[in-house]
Amino acid sequence: MHPMNSNIPYIDLHTHQPVSRDTEVLQIVNLMAGNNPPEDLRYFSLGIHPWQLLQEKETRLEFAMIRQLEMSGLAAIGEAGLDKAIGITLREQIPVFRMQADLAAAMHLPLIVHAVKSYAEIIEVRKEITDPSPWIIHGFNGHPQMANQLVQQGFYLSFGHALTIPGSKASAAIKNVSPDRIFLETDESNFTIREIYHQASVMLGLKLEDLRNLVGASFKQLFRPAIS
């Protein structure tokens, strides 16, 4: 371990992977409302995923989420969002998303956003909220123009395994995003966060050490005081 990086972990902003044993990794484990947390959970995000609305009633999910807000280690709300690729209308999804966005603002916690073909609608919801907390689009794999538009609207973007796919939209987009608006994640992939960081550092033309410092600084700014 380099002395400069002794206090700057690899930040895995959003993961469904098992809790890591890597002492240089800080994970935000995704927990869907009502699900049991994994053992040894340290930091997590809590949210109602749009997909859950396919199986559960909105009110039941909201009650489950409210009960779990008291768990120690809550670092963010989400993943929450809008998804046009599932059999639930946006009219049904938007109130649940809006509730979580309001909750994140009230609790001063970042919102981790799931977006599928719904960036315009998500931008509109954010505009409706007075003093929103930081919003982070997870698993971003859109065009560079959309990345620029989202950043201009105040969003942060989290990139994952799409960076490992040659010619992916994410690979082009990350080069056009200011590094202080970038986070990295493993999501449901089999890649380690170290591998994602390495790929991003090559694409950005940054030393790995410098990327760790940049992401770490943004993380500290957005996630304090939830993360000590």
Helices and strands as residue ranges (DSSP letters): G 3-5, E 10-15, E 25-32, E 44-47, G 50-54, H 58-68, E 74-83, H 90-107, E 111-116, H 119-128, E 135-137, H 144-152, E 156-159, G 161-164, H 169-173, G 174-176, G 179-181, E 182-184, H 193-204, H 208-223
